[in-house]
Amino acid sequence: MRSKGFKVVVSLVVILFAFAFYLFHYVTNGIGEAAEKSIKAVHEVSKSLDSTDYKKLDSLKQEVVQKLDSLEDSKSTD
């Protein structure tokens, strides 16, 4: 009688370990796929940044700085 119970416990433990291994494999694959997607997104963004005209960005930055300076000047006169 005891050996039958022992066999049941051992088989349950084996099934639990197999299920745990399956879950671990499923979760790590999901993380890997998400990482691949984020890496691809970063590459796409870097490609688009490489193709932008940095002179335009610099001129936009200067315009923003000038507008902020003018706002500060108008606040200081108030």
N, CA, C and O atoms as CSV, one atom per row, in Angstrom:
chain,resi,resn,atom,element,x,y,z
A,1,MET,N,N,0.817,-1.190,0.000
A,1,MET,CA,C,0.000,0.000,0.000
A,1,MET,C,C,0.862,1.257,0.000
A,1,MET,O,O,0.566,2.246,-0.670
A,2,ARG,N,N,1.922,1.181,0.765
A,2,ARG,CA,C,2.784,2.351,0.845
A,2,ARG,C,C,3.502,2.595,-0.482
A,2,ARG,O,O,3.702,3.751,-0.857
A,3,SER,N,N,3.883,1.580,-1.179
A,3,SER,CA,C,4.597,1.773,-2.441
A,3,SER,C,C,3.688,2.391,-3.496
A,3,SER,O,O,4.160,3.139,-4.352
A,4,LYS,N,N,2.381,2.087,-3.449
A,4,LYS,CA,C,1.459,2.683,-4.405
A,4,LYS,C,C,1.339,4.196,-4.146
A,4,LYS,O,O,1.342,4.990,-5.087
A,5,GLY,N,N,1.236,4.581,-2.891
A,5,GLY,CA,C,1.182,5.996,-2.544
A,5,GLY,C,C,2.466,6.713,-2.927
A,5,GLY,O,O,2.437,7.852,-3.394
A,6,PHE,N,N,3.592,6.041,-2.727
A,6,PHE,CA,C,4.883,6.611,-3.087
A,6,PHE,C,C,4.961,6.846,-4.594
A,6,PHE,O,O,5.470,7.875,-5.039
A,7,LYS,N,N,4.455,5.892,-5.381
A,7,LYS,CA,C,4.456,6.035,-6.832
A,7,LYS,C,C,3.575,7.208,-7.272
A,7,LYS,O,O,3.921,7.943,-8.197
A,8,VAL,N,N,2.441,7.371,-6.601
A,8,VAL,CA,C,1.542,8.478,-6.933
A,8,VAL,C,C,2.227,9.809,-6.628
A,8,VAL,O,O,2.167,10.737,-7.435
A,9,VAL,N,N,2.874,9.906,-5.474
A,9,VAL,CA,C,3.551,11.140,-5.092
A,9,VAL,C,C,4.686,11.445,-6.060
A,9,VAL,O,O,4.848,12.589,-6.486
A,10,VAL,N,N,5.466,10.438,-6.407
A,10,VAL,CA,C,6.572,10.639,-7.341
A,10,VAL,C,C,6.050,11.076,-8.706
A,10,VAL,O,O,6.608,11.983,-9.323
A,11,SER,N,N,4.992,10.441,-9.174
A,11,SER,CA,C,4.459,10.828,-10.484
A,11,SER,C,C,3.877,12.237,-10.432
A,11,SER,O,O,3.995,12.974,-11.411
A,12,LEU,N,N,3.257,12.637,-9.328
A,12,LEU,CA,C,2.759,14.004,-9.194
A,12,LEU,C,C,3.909,15.009,-9.187
A,12,LEU,O,O,3.817,16.074,-9.798
A,13,VAL,N,N,4.977,14.667,-8.502
A,13,VAL,CA,C,6.145,15.553,-8.467
A,13,VAL,C,C,6.748,15.691,-9.859
A,13,VAL,O,O,7.131,16.790,-10.261
A,14,VAL,N,N,6.835,14.601,-10.589
A,14,VAL,CA,C,7.369,14.642,-11.954
A,14,VAL,C,C,6.480,15.508,-12.839
A,14,VAL,O,O,6.980,16.302,-13.636
A,15,ILE,N,N,5.172,15.359,-12.702
A,15,ILE,CA,C,4.243,16.165,-13.498
A,15,ILE,C,C,4.387,17.634,-13.132
A,15,ILE,O,O,4.385,18.487,-14.019
A,16,LEU,N,N,4.511,17.949,-11.856
A,16,LEU,CA,C,4.681,19.338,-11.431
A,16,LEU,C,C,5.973,19.931,-11.960
A,16,LEU,O,O,5.984,21.082,-12.397
A,17,PHE,N,N,7.070,19.168,-11.931
A,17,PHE,CA,C,8.327,19.667,-12.475
A,17,PHE,C,C,8.226,19.895,-13.982
A,17,PHE,O,O,8.755,20.878,-14.502
A,18,ALA,N,N,7.546,18.983,-14.680
A,18,ALA,CA,C,7.377,19.156,-16.122
A,18,ALA,C,C,6.547,20.405,-16.410
A,18,ALA,O,O,6.867,21.160,-17.328
A,19,PHE,N,N,5.490,20.626,-15.639
A,19,PHE,CA,C,4.652,21.805,-15.820
A,19,PHE,C,C,5.425,23.083,-15.499
A,19,PHE,O,O,5.291,24.086,-16.200
A,20,ALA,N,N,6.233,23.045,-14.438
A,20,ALA,CA,C,7.048,24.206,-14.080
A,20,ALA,C,C,8.060,24.513,-15.177
A,20,ALA,O,O,8.276,25.678,-15.511
A,21,PHE,N,N,8.683,23.478,-15.741
A,21,PHE,CA,C,9.632,23.676,-16.835
A,21,PHE,C,C,8.934,24.275,-18.047
A,21,PHE,O,O,9.475,25.161,-18.710
A,22,TYR,N,N,7.723,23.786,-18.334
A,22,TYR,CA,C,6.953,24.328,-19.461
A,22,TYR,C,C,6.643,25.806,-19.241
A,22,TYR,O,O,6.809,26.616,-20.153
A,23,LEU,N,N,6.195,26.160,-18.041
A,23,LEU,CA,C,5.888,27.554,-17.746
A,23,LEU,C,C,7.126,28.429,-17.847
A,23,LEU,O,O,7.074,29.530,-18.396
A,24,PHE,N,N,8.240,27.937,-17.316
A,24,PHE,CA,C,9.487,28.697,-17.395
A,24,PHE,C,C,9.881,28.929,-18.846
A,24,PHE,O,O,10.268,30.037,-19.219
A,25,HIS,N,N,9.784,27.895,-19.655
A,25,HIS,CA,C,10.114,27.998,-21.076
A,25,HIS,C,C,9.174,28.981,-21.773
A,25,HIS,O,O,9.617,29.787,-22.591
A,26,TYR,N,N,7.880,28.918,-21.455
A,26,TYR,CA,C,6.890,29.808,-22.066
A,26,TYR,C,C,7.158,31.265,-21.691
A,26,TYR,O,O,7.091,32.151,-22.543
A,27,VAL,N,N,7.460,31.509,-20.423
A,27,VAL,CA,C,7.696,32.877,-19.963
A,27,VAL,C,C,8.982,33.436,-20.560
A,27,VAL,O,O,9.003,34.582,-21.010
A,28,THR,N,N,10.043,32.654,-20.571
A,28,THR,CA,C,11.307,33.170,-21.111
A,28,THR,C,C,11.212,33.411,-22.605
A,28,THR,O,O,11.832,34.346,-23.111
A,29,ASN,N,N,10.456,32.599,-23.323
A,29,ASN,CA,C,10.265,32.867,-24.753
A,29,ASN,C,C,9.474,34.141,-24.955
A,29,ASN,O,O,9.760,34.901,-25.880
A,30,GLY,N,N,8.485,34.394,-24.112
A,30,GLY,CA,C,7.708,35.622,-24.204
A,30,GLY,C,C,8.568,36.843,-23.954
A,30,GLY,O,O,8.421,37.865,-24.624
A,31,ILE,N,N,9.468,36.734,-22.986
A,31,ILE,CA,C,10.379,37.843,-22.698
A,31,ILE,C,C,11.322,38.060,-23.872
A,31,ILE,O,O,11.614,39.198,-24.240
A,32,GLY,N,N,11.793,36.971,-24.454
A,32,GLY,CA,C,12.689,37.081,-25.604
A,32,GLY,C,C,12.023,37.746,-26.792
A,32,GLY,O,O,12.636,38.568,-27.474
A,33,GLU,N,N,10.764,37.389,-27.045
A,33,GLU,CA,C,10.048,38.004,-28.158
A,33,GLU,C,C,9.820,39.490,-27.911
A,33,GLU,O,O,9.945,40.304,-28.825
A,34,ALA,N,N,9.486,39.837,-26.679
A,34,ALA,CA,C,9.283,41.250,-26.346
A,34,ALA,C,C,10.589,42.025,-26.481
A,34,ALA,O,O,10.595,43.167,-26.940
A,35,ALA,N,N,11.686,41.403,-26.082
A,35,ALA,CA,C,12.991,42.058,-26.212
A,35,ALA,C,C,13.343,42.262,-27.678
A,35,ALA,O,O,13.869,43.311,-28.050
A,36,GLU,N,N,13.059,41.273,-28.509
A,36,GLU,CA,C,13.339,41.420,-29.933
A,36,GLU,C,C,12.529,42.569,-30.540
A,36,GLU,O,O,13.046,43.343,-31.345
A,37,LYS,N,N,11.260,42.672,-30.148
A,37,LYS,CA,C,10.415,43.748,-30.675
A,37,LYS,C,C,10.928,45.106,-30.226
A,37,LYS,O,O,10.940,46.057,-31.007
A,38,SER,N,N,11.353,45.200,-28.964
A,38,SER,CA,C,11.843,46.498,-28.488
A,38,SER,C,C,13.168,46.850,-29.149
A,38,SER,O,O,13.420,48.020,-29.434
A,39,ILE,N,N,14.009,45.869,-29.394
A,39,ILE,CA,C,15.281,46.129,-30.078
A,39,ILE,C,C,15.012,46.608,-31.506
A,39,ILE,O,O,15.662,47.536,-31.987
A,40,LYS,N,N,14.056,45.974,-32.178
A,40,LYS,CA,C,13.703,46.411,-33.531
A,40,LYS,C,C,13.170,47.837,-33.519
A,40,LYS,O,O,13.484,48.629,-34.407
A,41,ALA,N,N,12.360,48.163,-32.510
A,41,ALA,CA,C,11.820,49.520,-32.416
A,41,ALA,C,C,12.933,50.534,-32.194
A,41,ALA,O,O,12.911,51.619,-32.774
A,42,VAL,N,N,13.898,50.187,-31.363
A,42,VAL,CA,C,15.031,51.090,-31.117
A,42,VAL,C,C,15.826,51.290,-32.398
A,42,VAL,O,O,16.255,52.407,-32.688
A,43,HIS,N,N,16.029,50.230,-33.167
A,43,HIS,CA,C,16.749,50.362,-34.436
A,43,HIS,C,C,15.996,51.260,-35.406
A,43,HIS,O,O,16.602,52.072,-36.105
A,44,GLU,N,N,14.673,51.116,-35.448
A,44,GLU,CA,C,13.880,51.963,-36.344
A,44,GLU,C,C,13.985,53.429,-35.934
A,44,GLU,O,O,14.116,54.307,-36.787
A,45,VAL,N,N,13.928,53.691,-34.640
A,45,VAL,CA,C,14.032,55.068,-34.169
A,45,VAL,C,C,15.413,55.629,-34.476
A,45,VAL,O,O,15.541,56.776,-34.904
A,46,SER,N,N,16.446,54.821,-34.257
A,46,SER,CA,C,17.801,55.317,-34.532
A,46,SER,C,C,18.004,55.567,-36.018
A,46,SER,O,O,18.711,56.501,-36.397
A,47,LYS,N,N,17.391,54.743,-36.863
A,47,LYS,CA,C,17.481,54.983,-38.303
A,47,LYS,C,C,16.813,56.303,-38.669
A,47,LYS,O,O,17.344,57.081,-39.461
A,48,SER,N,N,15.646,56.544,-38.084
A,48,SER,CA,C,14.950,57.788,-38.409
A,48,SER,C,C,15.712,58.986,-37.863
A,48,SER,O,O,15.712,60.048,-38.486
A,49,LEU,N,N,16.359,58.840,-36.715
A,49,LEU,CA,C,17.161,59.943,-36.181
A,49,LEU,C,C,18.394,60.197,-37.041
A,49,LEU,O,O,18.808,61.342,-37.225
A,50,ASP,N,N,18.974,59.129,-37.561
A,50,ASP,CA,C,20.140,59.303,-38.422
A,50,ASP,C,C,19.777,60.022,-39.713
A,50,ASP,O,O,20.607,60.728,-40.285
A,51,SER,N,N,18.563,59.851,-40.168
A,51,SER,CA,C,18.178,60.455,-41.441
A,51,SER,C,C,17.648,61.875,-41.275
A,51,SER,O,O,17.429,62.562,-42.273
A,52,THR,N,N,17.437,62.330,-40.057
A,52,THR,CA,C,16.916,63.694,-39.878
A,52,THR,C,C,18.016,64.713,-40.113
A,52,THR,O,O,19.205,64.422,-39.986
A,53,ASP,N,N,17.588,65.893,-40.451
A,53,ASP,CA,C,18.520,66.970,-40.715
A,53,ASP,C,C,18.828,67.674,-39.390
A,53,ASP,O,O,17.963,68.326,-38.804
A,54,TYR,N,N,20.069,67.531,-38.932
A,54,TYR,CA,C,20.434,68.097,-37.641
A,54,TYR,C,C,20.457,69.620,-37.667
A,54,TYR,O,O,20.310,70.257,-36.624
A,55,LYS,N,N,20.637,70.206,-38.833
A,55,LYS,CA,C,20.580,71.670,-38.930
A,55,LYS,C,C,19.173,72.160,-38.618
A,55,LYS,O,O,19.003,73.188,-37.963
A,56,LYS,N,N,18.156,71.423,-39.089
A,56,LYS,CA,C,16.781,71.791,-38.775
A,56,LYS,C,C,16.542,71.699,-37.279
A,56,LYS,O,O,15.916,72.577,-36.686
A,57,LEU,N,N,17.045,70.633,-36.673
A,57,LEU,CA,C,16.862,70.484,-35.236
A,57,LEU,C,C,17.552,71.612,-34.477
A,57,LEU,O,O,17.020,72.121,-33.491
A,58,ASP,N,N,18.723,71.994,-34.934
A,58,ASP,CA,C,19.449,73.077,-34.278
A,58,ASP,C,C,18.705,74.400,-34.429
A,58,ASP,O,O,18.627,75.181,-33.481
A,59,SER,N,N,18.161,74.654,-35.615
A,59,SER,CA,C,17.417,75.898,-35.817
A,59,SER,C,C,16.141,75.908,-34.973
A,59,SER,O,O,15.761,76.949,-34.437
A,60,LEU,N,N,15.484,74.762,-34.853
A,60,LEU,CA,C,14.306,74.684,-33.995
A,60,LEU,C,C,14.672,74.932,-32.543
A,60,LEU,O,O,13.936,75.594,-31.812
A,61,LYS,N,N,15.798,74.405,-32.135
A,61,LYS,CA,C,16.263,74.625,-30.766
A,61,LYS,C,C,16.520,76.113,-30.531
A,61,LYS,O,O,16.152,76.648,-29.486
A,62,GLN,N,N,17.143,76.775,-31.489
A,62,GLN,CA,C,17.413,78.202,-31.351
A,62,GLN,C,C,16.115,79.003,-31.285
A,62,GLN,O,O,16.014,79.959,-30.516
A,63,GLU,N,N,15.127,78.619,-32.085
A,63,GLU,CA,C,13.831,79.310,-32.049
A,63,GLU,C,C,13.175,79.158,-30.686
A,63,GLU,O,O,12.630,80.120,-30.146
A,64,VAL,N,N,13.226,77.952,-30.128
A,64,VAL,CA,C,12.620,77.717,-28.820
A,64,VAL,C,C,13.330,78.536,-27.758
A,64,VAL,O,O,12.689,79.126,-26.888
A,65,VAL,N,N,14.650,78.573,-27.827
A,65,VAL,CA,C,15.413,79.357,-26.860
A,65,VAL,C,C,15.066,80.838,-26.985
A,65,VAL,O,O,14.909,81.518,-25.971
A,66,GLN,N,N,14.944,81.344,-28.199
A,66,GLN,CA,C,14.593,82.750,-28.397
A,66,GLN,C,C,13.196,83.058,-27.856
A,66,GLN,O,O,12.983,84.098,-27.234
A,67,LYS,N,N,12.253,82.156,-28.094
A,67,LYS,CA,C,10.895,82.378,-27.595
A,67,LYS,C,C,10.866,82.336,-26.068
A,67,LYS,O,O,10.158,83.118,-25.435
A,68,LEU,N,N,11.628,81.431,-25.487
A,68,LEU,CA,C,11.688,81.382,-24.031
A,68,LEU,C,C,12.322,82.642,-23.469
A,68,LEU,O,O,11.879,83.166,-22.447
A,69,ASP,N,N,13.363,83.127,-24.139
A,69,ASP,CA,C,14.003,84.375,-23.694
A,69,ASP,C,C,13.025,85.542,-23.783
A,69,ASP,O,O,12.963,86.382,-22.885
A,70,SER,N,N,12.268,85.585,-24.869
A,70,SER,CA,C,11.301,86.681,-25.004
A,70,SER,C,C,10.208,86.580,-23.954
A,70,SER,O,O,9.736,87.602,-23.457
A,71,LEU,N,N,9.794,85.359,-23.605
A,71,LEU,CA,C,8.803,85.193,-22.541
A,71,LEU,C,C,9.364,85.640,-21.196
A,71,LEU,O,O,8.668,86.279,-20.408
A,72,GLU,N,N,10.612,85.303,-20.941
A,72,GLU,CA,C,11.245,85.718,-19.689
A,72,GLU,C,C,11.370,87.241,-19.634
A,72,GLU,O,O,11.164,87.853,-18.586
A,73,ASP,N,N,11.709,87.843,-20.776
A,73,ASP,CA,C,11.822,89.303,-20.827
A,73,ASP,C,C,10.471,89.962,-20.562
A,73,ASP,O,O,10.386,90.960,-19.847
A,74,SER,N,N,9.416,89.393,-21.146
A,74,SER,CA,C,8.091,89.971,-20.935
A,74,SER,C,C,7.628,89.789,-19.488
A,74,SER,O,O,6.909,90.640,-18.964
A,75,LYS,N,N,8.021,88.714,-18.847
A,75,LYS,CA,C,7.670,88.502,-17.445
A,75,LYS,C,C,8.447,89.462,-16.548
A,75,LYS,O,O,7.921,89.958,-15.552
A,76,SER,N,N,9.686,89.716,-16.905
A,76,SER,CA,C,10.502,90.599,-16.071
A,76,SER,C,C,10.038,92.049,-16.168
A,76,SER,O,O,10.231,92.815,-15.224
A,77,THR,N,N,9.432,92.442,-17.287
A,77,THR,CA,C,8.940,93.817,-17.427
A,77,THR,C,C,7.617,94.004,-16.712
A,77,THR,O,O,7.242,95.133,-16.394
A,78,ASP,N,N,6.891,92.898,-16.450
A,78,ASP,CA,C,5.594,93.008,-15.753
A,78,ASP,C,C,5.720,93.343,-14.318
A,78,ASP,O,O,4.713,93.464,-13.622
